[in-house]
């Protein structure tokens, strides 16, 4: 135990662990496969990183979030910890070098995209790796009932055969009891072993504001409140528009989305983290791997598609334990949009097959070929070429991914990188023979380390500033060195990727299973309804609703959300209100008059009248033509 704390102190500077971290580490150290359920900001990564650093060998970390993978690898490098990554945005040569380093180099972590598990190269090299732990991050992706199922996660259990004595650690921030059980089953746990903390956040006040004009409400509210915050919206366009309006009102704000250059995103992120910038308006691309403890509010201008996503994003507020607020803005248009998203997310099967056929033609893949191939994917160009809407293409690809035909990554911003392909002696000879490149090569060697062992990320703008050369000249120099076979230079790209998990099949052999289409559509619909219910229900404590969703059925009222405050104004507790409401529902299984209902309700008459009045005003109880009351079943 002291050894784990020493590692924590040495690399992270913390005197002690957060709740649950040490419990998870000790569980793994005792030889147990473990599922750790920790809310956003709980410090999941420290559990496997500290454990692995305490042992000889390498930790394999499987994660579908390439942006998070890159962030964690860079953070480990800054701490002096050697880490590798392999994902679809890398060239074959880069992957080979990374695998060689995993076998022969002194590396502690290998971050791996799940689709790489099935590659022959990886499986062949795995036997030469000294693996001390397999970590499955975002473990809900292995469950058919998780909100972001990935078929490639189903291959993880095969590592059991290749690494029979290595324990597994699965981690996720959001899992219902059904999903938690499924994760352990799919990963081949010998016995159930879940370590979790309550999802309750006592310092976080959940509020829902029903507003038709959200923009005006946001402007007035953000002018009145203090502290740092995040405003989540659905579209990239909206991030820029809202940030511009806030700045016109004198509010310190900027926007963030995945389509911005890496350097621009980093600058905005750093300004927000340092406090120079107060509010960031962002899509859900913002937040992964960012641990800013003093966020005082998170506002959802648009509702997400699931309570899992909402809980995760709202949970970025108040990580320092001080009071914070999570606000969801909602109106009737949101309800309509969410319902439309269900239909859009599940195109007709014939249209999905059409997208598959067009995709194979786009890359000129013949039937029986293409397995294991990776291609850059330009969604706009593809949609325009085949006259298929971008939304339909995107959602069709997600369904084809669930069926295991391909893997589709979101947009990946891959920085430029170089690798010296010659020995130091041969490089010296080149410098002597090509004096005009000598100073430039020396600049590269001074600016970056590890260039002869692995691909290293570079920034052409930084090289330009240090050398006094313009970016075009820097680019020409790098291209010439590549042409001369001195370096391998891969320029920066911002693009999604398609990875074909199977060879191209005839269109009549493409199957959309009931569990991946019909049942997933039903599940998606239920998730959407849960969001609508959370936003429109005004009789159950917000915190209690969220906790129930994640299986904590005995949660008490928070006393601070908008629902609890409303009940206090009426002189009622939420529990009292729910009790009277439930009794009224039972009585009205047979319609009766208002007077009969009040008479039949037990307890204090004045309180019963108050609750019934609210139920009538909010259309939970309706008057029939004969003036009798009945419970409105649709609500």
C-alpha positions in Angstrom: 0.0 0.0 0.0 2.8 2.4 0.9 4.4 1.5 -2.4 1.3 2.6 -4.3 1.2 5.9 -2.5 4.9 6.6 -3.2 4.2 6.1 -6.9 1.2 8.5 -6.7 3.4 11.1 -4.9 6.3 10.7 -7.2 4.5 11.1 -10.6 1.3 12.9 -9.7 2.3 14.8 -6.6 -0.8 13.8 -4.6 -0.4 12.8 -0.9 -3.2 10.3 -1.1 -5.7 8.6 -3.3 -9.3 9.7 -4.1 -12.1 7.5 -2.9 -12.2 4.0 -4.5 -8.9 4.4 -6.3 -6.9 2.4 -3.8 -9.7 -0.2 -3.4 -9.5 -0.9 -7.1 -5.7 -1.1 -7.1 -5.7 -3.5 -4.2 -8.3 -5.7 -5.8 -6.2 -6.1 -8.9 -3.0 -6.5 -6.9 -4.8 -9.4 -5.1 -5.2 -11.2 -8.4 -8.8 -10.3 -9.1 -10.4 -9.3 -12.3 -12.1 -6.1 -11.4 -14.8 -3.8 -12.7 -14.4 -0.2 -11.4 -17.4 2.1 -11.7 -16.3 5.6 -11.0 -18.1 8.8 -12.0 -16.5 11.3 -14.3 -13.6 13.0 -12.6 -13.1 10.2 -10.2 -9.6 9.5 -11.5 -10.0 6.2 -13.3 -6.7 6.3 -15.2 -4.7 6.6 -12.0 -5.9 3.1 -10.9 -4.2 1.2 -13.8 -1.3 3.6 -14.2 -0.2 3.4 -10.5 -0.7 -0.4 -10.4 1.3 -1.0 -13.6 4.1 1.2 -12.5 4.4 -0.9 -9.4 5.1 -4.0 -11.4 7.6 -5.2 -14.0 6.2 -5.2 -17.5 3.7 -3.4 -19.7 0.0 -2.5 -19.3 -2.2 -2.8 -22.4 -4.9 -0.2 -22.3 -7.8 -0.7 -24.8 -9.9 2.4 -25.5 -12.0 3.6 -28.4 -11.4 7.3 -27.7 -8.4 8.2 -29.8 -8.4 11.8 -28.6 -8.3 10.6 -25.0 -5.6 8.0 -25.9 -3.4 10.8 -27.3 -4.0 13.0 -24.3 -3.1 10.3 -21.8 0.1 9.3 -23.7 1.2 12.9 -23.9 0.5 13.4 -20.1 2.5 10.3 -19.3 5.4 11.5 -21.4 5.4 14.8 -19.5 5.8 12.8 -16.3 8.7 10.9 -17.8 6.7 7.7 -18.2 7.2 5.9 -21.5 4.0 5.1 -23.3 2.9 4.0 -26.8 -0.3 4.2 -28.8 -1.7 2.3 -31.8 -4.8 3.3 -33.7 -6.2 3.6 -37.2 -4.7 7.0 -37.9 -1.2 5.6 -38.0 0.8 4.2 -40.9 1.8 0.6 -41.1 5.4 1.5 -40.5 4.4 3.5 -37.3 2.5 0.5 -36.0 5.4 -1.9 -36.7 7.8 0.4 -34.8 5.3 0.8 -31.9 4.9 -3.0 -31.7 8.7 -3.5 -31.7 9.1 -1.0 -28.9 6.3 -2.8 -26.9 8.3 -6.0 -27.2 11.9 -4.8 -26.9 11.7 -1.3 -25.4 11.4 -0.2 -21.8 7.8 1.0 -22.1 5.1 0.8 -19.4 1.9 1.4 -21.4 0.5 0.4 -24.8 -2.7 2.2 -25.7 -4.6 0.3 -28.3 -7.7 0.9 -30.4 -10.0 -2.1 -30.1 -10.1 -2.9 -33.8 -6.3 -3.6 -33.7 -6.8 -6.6 -31.4 -7.6 -8.8 -34.4 -4.7 -7.9 -36.5 -2.2 -10.7 -37.1 0.7 -8.3 -36.4 -0.5 -7.5 -33.0 -1.3 -11.1 -32.0 2.1 -12.3 -33.2 4.0 -9.7 -31.2 1.8 -10.1 -28.1 3.6 -13.3 -27.1 6.8 -11.4 -26.8 5.4 -8.7 -24.5 5.7 -8.8 -20.8 2.1 -7.8 -20.0 1.2 -7.1 -16.3 -2.4 -5.9 -16.8 -5.1 -5.6 -19.4 -7.2 -2.4 -18.9 -10.5 -2.0 -20.7 -11.4 1.7 -20.6 -14.9 2.8 -21.5 -15.9 -0.8 -20.7 -19.6 -0.1 -21.4 -18.7 -0.4 -25.1 -18.6 -4.2 -24.7 -22.2 -4.4 -23.7 -25.0 -4.6 -26.3 -27.0 -2.6 -23.7 -24.3 0.1 -23.2 -24.9 3.4 -24.8 -21.9 3.2 -27.2 -21.6 -0.5 -28.1 -18.5 -1.4 -30.2 -18.4 -4.9 -31.7 -14.6 -4.8 -31.7 -14.7 -4.9 -27.9 -16.1 -8.4 -28.2 -12.6 -9.5 -29.3 -11.0 -8.5 -26.0 -11.9 -11.7 -24.2 -9.8 -13.6 -26.7 -6.7 -12.2 -25.0 -7.5 -14.6 -22.1 -6.2 -17.4 -24.3 -3.0 -15.6 -25.2 -2.5 -14.1 -21.7 -4.0 -16.7 -19.3 -2.4 -15.4 -16.1 -2.9 -11.7 -16.7 -5.8 -10.1 -14.8 -8.3 -7.7 -16.4 -9.4 -4.3 -15.1 -12.5 -2.8 -16.7 -13.4 0.8 -16.1 -16.4 3.0 -16.9 -18.1 6.1 -15.6 -21.6 5.2 -16.5 -23.2 1.7 -16.3 -26.6 0.6 -15.2 -26.7 -2.7 -13.2 -27.7 -4.6 -16.4 -24.7 -3.2 -18.3 -22.3 -3.9 -15.3 -23.3 -7.6 -15.3 -23.0 -7.8 -19.1 -19.4 -6.3 -19.0 -18.2 -8.9 -16.5 -19.8 -11.7 -18.5 -18.4 -10.5 -21.9 -14.9 -10.2 -20.4 -14.9 -13.7 -18.9 -14.7 -12.7 -15.2 -14.4 -15.9 -13.1 -16.5 -14.3 -10.4 -18.4 -11.1 -10.1 -16.2 -8.3 -8.7 -17.6 -4.7 -9.0 -16.1 -1.9 -7.0 -18.2 1.2 -7.2 -18.9 4.4 -5.4 -22.3 6.0 -5.3 -23.2 8.2 -8.3 -24.5 10.8 -5.8 -22.9 14.2 -6.0 -24.0 16.1 -2.9 -22.3 19.3 -4.0 -23.8 19.3 -7.5 -27.2 21.0 -7.8 -29.3 19.7 -10.8 -31.7 22.2 -12.3 -34.0 22.0 -15.4 -35.2 25.3 -16.9 -38.1 25.1 -19.3 -37.5 28.1 -21.7 -38.7 28.8 -25.2 -36.1 31.5 -25.6 -32.9 29.8 -24.3 -30.5 32.3 -25.7 -31.9 35.2 -23.7 -32.0 33.1 -20.5 -28.4 32.0 -21.0 -27.2 35.6 -21.6 -28.9 36.9 -18.4 -27.9 34.0 -16.3 -24.2 34.0 -17.3 -24.0 37.7 -16.6 -25.4 37.1 -13.1 -23.4 34.1 -12.0 -19.7 33.9 -11.2 -17.0 31.3 -11.9 -15.8 29.1 -14.7 -18.2 27.0 -16.8 -19.0 24.9 -19.8 -22.0 25.3 -22.1 -22.7 22.2 -24.2 -24.5 22.5 -27.6 -25.1 19.9 -30.4 -23.7 21.7 -33.4 -20.3 23.2 -34.3 -22.1 26.2 -35.8 -23.9 26.9 -32.6 -20.7 27.0 -30.6 -19.4 29.9 -32.6 -22.7 31.7 -32.7 -23.4 31.6 -29.0 -19.8 32.4 -28.0 -20.0 35.5 -30.3 -23.3 36.7 -28.7 -21.8 36.2 -25.2 -18.7 38.2 -26.1 -20.9 41.1 -27.4 -22.5 41.1 -23.9 -19.1 41.5 -22.4 -18.9 37.9 -21.1 -15.5 36.1 -21.4 -16.3 33.2 -23.7 -14.9 31.2 -26.6 -16.0 28.1 -28.6 -14.5 24.6 -29.1 -15.3 21.7 -31.4 -13.4 18.8 -33.1 -13.2 20.6 -36.4 -10.7 23.1 -35.2 -6.9 22.7 -35.7 -5.1 20.9 -32.9 -3.1 24.0 -32.0 -6.2 26.2 -31.9 -8.1 23.7 -29.7 -5.1 23.4 -27.3 -4.8 27.2 -27.0 -8.5 27.6 -26.2 -8.4 24.7 -23.7 -5.3 26.1 -22.0 -6.8 29.6 -21.7 -9.9 28.1 -20.1 -7.9 25.8 -17.8 -5.7 28.7 -16.6 -8.8 31.0 -15.9 -7.9 33.5 -18.6 -11.1 32.4 -20.4 -14.2 32.0 -18.2 -16.7 30.1 -20.3 -16.3 27.6 -23.1 -19.1 26.9 -25.6 -18.5 23.4 -26.9 -19.8 20.2 -28.5 -19.4 16.9 -26.6 -15.8 16.8 -28.0 -14.8 19.0 -25.1 -14.0 17.4 -21.7 -12.3 14.1 -22.4 -9.2 13.9 -20.2 -9.7 17.5 -18.9 -9.6 17.8 -15.1 -10.5 21.3 -14.1 -11.6 21.1 -10.4 -13.2 24.6 -10.1 -15.9 24.4 -12.7 -18.9 26.1 -11.1 -21.5 25.3 -13.7 -22.3 23.1 -16.7 -25.2 24.2 -18.9 -26.7 22.0 -21.5 -28.2 24.4 -24.1 -29.3 21.3 -26.0 -30.3 18.0 -24.4 -28.0 14.9 -25.1 -29.4 11.6 -26.4 -29.0 9.7 -23.1 -28.9 10.2 -19.4 -25.5 8.5 -19.4 -24.1 11.2 -21.6 -25.8 13.9 -19.5 -24.5 12.6 -16.2 -21.0 12.3 -17.6 -20.9 15.8 -19.0 -22.8 17.5 -16.1 -20.3 15.7 -13.7 -17.5 18.0 -15.0 -18.8 20.6 -12.6 -17.7 20.8 -9.0 -14.9 18.3 -8.9 -13.3 20.3 -6.1 -16.2 19.3 -3.8 -17.5 22.8 -3.6 -21.1 23.8 -4.6 -21.7 23.7 -8.4 -24.7 23.7 -10.7 -25.7 21.5 -13.7 -28.5 23.1 -15.8 -30.5 21.5 -18.6 -32.4 24.0 -20.8 -35.4 22.4 -22.4 -38.5 23.2 -24.5 -41.1 21.6 -26.7 -38.9 21.8 -29.7 -36.3 19.7 -27.9 -38.8 17.0 -27.3 -39.7 16.9 -31.0 -36.0 16.9 -32.0 -35.2 14.1 -29.7 -38.0 11.9 -31.1 -36.8 12.7 -34.6 -33.3 11.7 -33.7 -34.5 8.1 -33.1 -35.8 7.8 -36.7 -32.7 9.4 -38.1 -30.4 7.2 -36.0 -31.9 4.1 -37.6 -32.2 4.4 -41.3 -34.2 1.8 -43.3 -32.2 -1.4 -43.8 -32.2 -1.0 -47.6 -30.6 2.5 -47.2 -28.0 1.1 -44.8 -27.0 -1.6 -47.4 -26.9 1.1 -50.1 -24.4 3.1 -48.0 -22.3 -0.1 -47.5 -22.2 -0.8 -51.3 -21.4 2.8 -52.1 -18.6 2.8 -49.5 -17.0 -0.3 -51.1 -17.3 1.2 -54.5 -15.8 4.5 -53.2 -12.6 2.7 -52.2 -12.8 0.3 -55.2 -12.8 -2.8 -53.0 -13.7 -6.0 -54.9 -15.9 -8.7 -53.3 -13.9 -11.0 -51.0 -11.2 -8.3 -50.4 -10.6 -5.4 -48.1 -10.4 -7.1 -44.7 -8.0 -5.2 -42.3 -7.7 -2.2 -44.7 -7.8 1.3 -43.3 -8.9 4.3 -45.4 -9.3 8.0 -44.7 -12.9 9.0 -45.0 -14.3 12.4 -46.2 -17.9 12.3 -45.2 -18.8 15.5 -47.1 -17.2 14.3 -50.4 -18.7 10.8 -50.1 -22.2 12.2 -49.4 -22.0 14.6 -52.3 -20.6 11.9 -54.7 -23.4 9.4 -54.0 -26.1 11.9 -53.2 -26.8 10.5 -49.8 -27.4 12.8 -46.8 -24.6 13.1 -44.3 -26.7 12.2 -41.3 -27.9 9.0 -43.1 -24.3 8.1 -44.0 -23.1 8.7 -40.4 -25.9 6.7 -38.8 -25.6 3.9 -41.3 -21.9 3.6 -40.6 -22.6 3.3 -36.9 -25.1 0.5 -37.5 -22.7 -1.3 -39.9 -20.1 -0.9 -37.1 -22.4 -2.6 -34.5 -22.8 -5.5 -36.9 -19.0 -5.9 -37.1 -18.5 -5.1 -40.9 -16.3 -2.0 -40.2 -15.0 0.4 -37.6 -15.7 4.1 -38.1 -13.7 6.6 -36.1 -14.8 10.1 -35.5 -12.6 13.0 -36.8 -9.0 12.5 -35.6 -6.6 15.4 -35.5 -3.3 13.6 -36.1 -0.3 16.0 -35.7 2.6 15.9 -38.1 5.3 13.4 -37.1 8.8 12.3 -38.2 11.1 9.4 -37.8 14.8 9.3 -38.8 15.2 6.2 -41.0 19.0 6.4 -41.1 21.6 5.8 -38.5 23.3 8.7 -36.8 26.5 8.0 -38.8 24.6 8.1 -42.1 22.8 11.2 -41.0 26.2 12.9 -40.3 27.4 12.0 -43.8 24.3 13.5 -45.3 24.8 16.7 -43.3 28.4 17.0 -44.5 27.3 16.4 -48.1 24.3 18.8 -47.9 25.4 21.8 -45.9 22.2 23.8 -46.7 20.3 21.3 -44.5 22.8 21.0 -41.7 21.3 23.7 -39.5 17.8 22.6 -40.1 18.6 19.0 -39.1 20.4 20.2 -36.0 17.3 22.3 -35.1 15.1 19.2 -35.3 17.5 17.2 -33.2 17.6 20.0 -30.6 13.8 20.4 -30.5 12.8 16.7 -30.2 14.1 13.5 -28.7 13.6 9.9 -29.5 13.6 10.5 -33.3 15.7 7.4 -34.1 13.5 5.0 -32.0 9.9 6.1 -32.8 7.7 8.6 -34.6 7.7 11.9 -32.8 5.0 14.6 -33.1 6.4 17.9 -34.5 4.9 21.3 -35.0 6.0 23.1 -38.3 5.0 26.5 -36.9 7.4 26.0 -33.9 10.2 25.0 -36.2 9.5 28.0 -38.4 9.7 30.4 -35.4 12.9 28.9 -34.1 14.6 28.9 -37.5 13.2 32.2 -38.9 11.9 30.3 -42.0 8.4 30.5 -43.3 6.1 27.5 -43.1 6.3 26.8 -46.9 10.1 26.5 -46.6 9.8 24.2 -43.6 7.4 22.0 -45.5 9.8 21.9 -48.5 12.7 20.9 -46.3 10.8 18.1 -44.6 9.6 16.8 -48.0 13.1 16.8 -49.4 14.5 14.9 -46.4 11.7 12.4 -46.9 12.5 12.1 -50.6 16.1 11.6 -49.7 15.1 8.8 -47.3 16.6 10.5 -44.3 13.3 10.8 -42.5 9.8 9.5 -42.8 7.5 12.6 -42.6 3.8 12.3 -42.2 2.0 15.7 -42.4 -0.8 16.6 -40.1 -4.3 15.3 -41.0 -7.7 15.9 -39.6 -9.9 13.2 -40.9 -12.1 10.2 -39.9 -11.1 6.7 -40.8 -12.8 3.6 -42.0 -11.4 0.2 -41.0 -12.9 -2.8 -42.7 -13.3 -5.6 -40.1 -14.4 -8.1 -42.8 -13.9 -8.6 -46.5 -16.5 -7.0 -48.9 -19.6 -9.1 -49.0 -22.3 -9.3 -51.7 -25.2 -6.9 -50.8 -27.6 -9.8 -50.3 -25.3 -11.2 -47.6 -25.4 -8.1 -45.5 -27.5 -8.9 -42.4 -28.9 -6.5 -39.8 -29.6 -8.6 -36.8 -32.6 -8.1 -34.5 -30.3 -7.3 -31.5 -28.3 -4.7 -33.4 -31.2 -3.0 -35.2 -34.7 -3.7 -33.7 -33.6 -4.1 -30.1 -31.1 -1.3 -30.3 -33.7 1.0 -31.8 -36.0 0.1 -28.9 -33.2 0.7 -26.4 -32.3 4.0 -28.0 -36.0 5.1 -27.9 -36.1 4.2 -24.2 -32.9 6.3 -23.5 -34.4 9.2 -25.4 -37.7 8.9 -23.4 -35.6 8.8 -20.2 -34.1 12.2 -21.1 -37.5 13.7 -22.0 -38.9 12.3 -18.7 -36.0 13.8 -16.7 -36.5 17.2 -18.3 -40.3 17.3 -18.1 -41.0 15.5 -14.8 -41.6 18.1 -12.1 -42.5 15.9 -9.2 -39.4 13.7 -8.6 -36.1 15.0 -7.2 -33.6 15.4 -10.1 -30.7 13.7 -8.3 -33.0 10.9 -7.2 -34.1 10.3 -10.8 -30.5 10.1 -12.1 -29.5 7.8 -9.2 -32.5 5.5 -9.8 -31.5 5.3 -13.5 -28.1 3.9 -12.4 -29.6 1.4 -10.0 -29.4 3.3 -6.7 -33.1 2.8 -5.8 -32.8 3.9 -2.1 -31.6 7.4 -2.8 -33.1 10.3 -0.8 -34.1 13.7 -2.1 -31.3 16.2 -2.6 -33.3 19.1 -1.2 -31.7 21.6 -3.6 -32.8 20.8 -7.2 -35.6 22.8 -8.8 -38.2 20.1 -8.0 -37.2 19.9 -4.3 -37.3 23.7 -4.0 -40.7 23.8 -5.6 -42.0 21.2 -3.1 -40.5 23.3 -0.2 -42.4 26.3 -1.5 -45.6 24.3 -1.2 -44.6 23.1 2.3 -44.2 19.5 1.0 -41.2 17.2 0.7 -40.7 15.4 -2.6 -41.4 12.1 -0.8 -44.7 13.4 0.6 -45.7 14.7 -2.8 -44.9 11.4 -4.5 -46.9 9.5 -1.9 -50.0 11.6 -2.4 -49.6 11.5 -6.2 -49.3 7.7 -6.2 -52.4 7.3 -4.0 -54.4 9.6 -6.3 -53.3 7.5 -9.3 -54.5 4.3 -7.6 -57.8 5.9 -6.6 -58.4 7.2 -10.2 -58.1 3.8 -11.7 -61.8 4.2 -11.4 -62.8 7.8 -12.4 -64.5 9.9 -9.7 -65.4 13.4 -8.9 -62.9 16.0 -7.4 -64.7 15.9 -4.1 -64.6 12.1 -3.9 -60.9 12.1 -4.7 -60.1 14.6 -1.9 -62.3 12.6 0.5 -60.6 9.3 -0.3 -57.0 10.6 0.0 -55.7 9.9 3.5 -53.7 12.3 5.6 -53.8 16.1 5.8 -56.6 17.5 3.6 -54.8 20.8 2.8 -51.8 19.0 1.5 -53.9 16.7 -0.6 -55.7 19.7 -2.2 -52.3 21.3 -3.0 -51.0 18.1 -4.7 -54.2 17.5 -6.7 -54.3 21.1 -7.8 -50.7 20.7 -9.1 -51.6 17.4 -10.9 -54.5 19.0 -12.6 -52.5 22.1 -13.6 -49.8 20.0 -15.1 -52.2 17.7 -16.9 -51.4 14.6 -14.9 -55.1 14.4 -13.9 -57.7 15.5 -16.5 -61.4 16.2 -16.4 -63.6 14.0 -18.6 -66.8 15.3 -20.4 -68.9 14.1 -17.4 -66.6 16.2 -15.1 -65.1 13.2 -13.4 -61.4 13.0 -12.9 -59.1 10.4 -14.5 -55.4 9.8 -14.5 -53.8 10.8 -17.8 -52.1 7.5 -18.8 -49.8 9.1 -21.4 -47.8 10.9 -18.8 
